[in-house]
Amino acid sequence: MVLSTNNPNLDQKDHAGGAATSVVSAVGQTQIEEAMPVPVEKTKETETPSVQTVPQKLVLPVPFVTEAPEGSWKSPWINACEEASMVMVDGFYSGKESVEPADAAKKMRELFVYQNDIWGSNANSDADRTLKIIEDNFTTYGARAVINPTIDGIKAELRARHPVISLHYGKDLQNKNIPFATYGSYYHMLVIIGYDDETQEFITNDDGDMKTGAGHRYGYDLLMHSLHDYDFATKKTDKPATVLFTFPK
């Protein structure tokens, strides 16, 4: 982000609980024997399976990484929400409960150098660039971009234990703890780590939040409304709503 600147065979049993005789087919004719009910003892196999309950609340143990792991909110850290988001997801797929600030900073510096070498800047990475950065720099996971995602789609990914990286016009998040510049692009990236249907909120690790980033909650509608990709041509965060669905390698 730049702070300075979306079966008819019935298992061979009829309805009365009896075993049905087979249906025999032959060339040019079909011979059908009448199904005669035969009493059978009810077993667990004949019982109706229970329907799996969809959890109303879920939180993935994604370790939190701030975009300023060393405490400095100056360049390049002030633009490092993308790098911090990628490092958080790597930590999750690596099975880490936490990521040490020094380790996060080291990896993020490597990502700065990688971007500078290819694009001459690390200030922003839209969906396409972020996918390439992930592919070239992380072995634990991959990602794919989804344009105009749905709330149910994001929740399904979380139930599959796949954190979601989301791209935002940050001003619309209405989070006063993110120090966006008044006339900047407001581009921002964070990680959706869970949801709560009772409160109608997504649970996130917001790396740009200076005070309450770990587990920060955004209402479903508010977060979805703020989703936008960055446009290098216009230098504005006004491209379609986009998220990155991640998956383990």
N, C-alpha and C positions, 0 to 999 in steps of 0.2 A: 504494500500500500504506500501511497505517497501522502504523508501527513503534512508535508510542507507545501504543498501545492493545493435461474427458478424446470347290471349285466343280465341280459334276459335269462341266462341259465340259472340264476339265483344260487350259485355255488352248488349246483346239483341238488338243491333242496327246494320244495315248494313252500308256499306261504303257510301251509298247515304244519310245517316242521318235519314233513316226511321226505324220504329220498325219492327223487324222480328218476324214472327209467330213461335210457338214452334215446336220442333221436338218430335214426339211421338213414343215410342218404345213399342212393345208388343212381347210376347213369340212367336217365330217362324216367325215373320215378323216385318218389320220396315215401318211404315207409315210416309211419308214425305209430308208436305204441303208446297207449294211454298211460299217463302217469298215475301210479297207484301209491297213495300215501302209506308209508311204513313208519311206525312209531320209532323215534330215536330219542336217546337221552340228550338233553340240552347240556352242552359243554361251553366252555369259554369261547371256543371258536365260533359258536352260533350266536353269541351275544353281540349287540351293536357296539362298535368301538366308540370310545368317548371322543368328543371334539376337542382339539388342542386349544387352549385358551391363549389369546393374544395379550401380552402384557400391556397394562395401561401406563406403566412407567418403566423406563430402562435407561441406565447410564453405563457407558463403556468406560473401562479404566484407562483412559488416554492420559498419559503424563502431561502436565502443563508446562509449556515453555513460553516465556514472554519474548516479545521481539527485541527487548533490550536486556538480555541475560546478564550483562555486566553492569547494569544500572544506568548506562548512558542512553539518553534519548536523542542524541545527535546523530548525524549522518555517519555511517550507513544504517545504523540501527533504527532510525526513525522511519526507514522505508522497508523494514524487514519482516512485516507480517506474513509475507509469502514464505520466506525461509523458515520462520518459526513454525508455521502451520505444517510444512513438510516434515520438519524434524519431530514434531509431536506425533504425527501418524507413523513415522519410522519407529519411534519409541514404543508405540502400541504394538505394532506387528513384530517387534523384537522381543516382546514380553517384558518390557521394563516397567517398573512401578513408578519410576521417576527418572528424569534426565538432569544430570548435574549442570549447573549454569556454564561451567568451563567447557564441558563437552558440547553443549548446545552452541556456544559461541564459536568453538573450533569448527564445527560442521557448517555453521552458517557462514563463516568467513570463506570456507571452501566454495560454497555456493555463490558468494559474491564474486570471487575470482572467476569461476566458471562462466557466469553471466557477462562479466566485463570482457572476457576473452571472445565471446561469441557475438554479443550485441552492443558492447561498448558501454553498458550501463546495467545496474542492478536495481534501479529505482522502482520499476514496475515489472510484473510478469503476469500477462493475461492467461487465459485458460490454456491456449496452445503452448505458450512458453513454459508454463508450469508443468504441463504433461511431459515436455521434453526434459526439463530439469529432473523430474522424478525418474524418468526412464534411464537417464544417463548417470544419475548419482545415488540411487537407492536400489539395493538388492532385495529388500524385504517386501516391497509392495509395488503395485502398479496402479494406474488410474485411468478413467475415461470421463470425458466431458458429457454432461447431460444438459441440454438447453430446455428451458421452461419446465423444470422438475415440478413434481407435486408433493404435497405434504405426506401423503400416503407412500409415495415412492421413496422419499428420504427415510421415513420410519421403517420401511421394509429393509433398507440397507442396514440400518442400525440394528435391527433384530437379527440380521445375518452376521453381526459383529464386524461391520465395515464402517469405520468413521467416514464422515462426509466433509470434504473441504468445500467451503462456500465462498463465493465472490460477491462483494457488496459495494453499493454506493453508500459508504459509511455514514453519511449524514442522516440517512433515513433510519439508522439503527437507534438514534436518539439516546446514545450513551455518552453522558457527560464526562466519563472517565477516559475517553479516547481523545487525545489532543490534536484533532484535525486543525489544519490551518484554514482560516476563514475563506480564502479564495483558492484553495487547492482542488485537486481532482476528487478528493474524498474516497479514493479507491482503498478497499480493505479486504482482507482475507482472514478467515478463522476456521475452526474445526467444530463441526456439530458432533457431539459425543452422546447425545441421548434425547429423550422427550418425556413429557409428562402430560397425559391426556386430561388429568383432573384439572390442572391449571391452564391447559392449552398452551404449553410453552415448549420450545426446544431448549435443550441444555447444551451449552457450548464451552469450549476453551477459547476465549477471546484474547489473543496474544497482544492486542493493542490496548486493552483496558489496564490502566496503571494501578488500579486498586482491587477490583473484584473480577479479574479475568477468568480465573479457574472456576468452572462450573457456572458461568454467567448465563442467566436465562433471558430469552427473548420470546415474546408471544409468537405463535405460529404465523399469524397474518402479518405482523410487523416484519419478521425476518424474511418471509417470502416476498413481501413488497420491496424490500431493500436489495434483493438480488439483481446484480448487473455485472457484466464483464467490462473490462477496460478496453478502450479503443485507442490504439497508438496513433491513428490518423488524426483524430480530433483532440487527443489528450484529455478525453473525458470518460467518465464511468457511465456510459449510456448504452452499451450493447445489451443484448437480451439476457434475461435471467439465466445464470449458469452455475452449476455445481460440479464437483469432481467426485464421482463414486470411486472409492478405493477398493482394492482387493489384495489378498496376500499372494506372493509369488511362491 
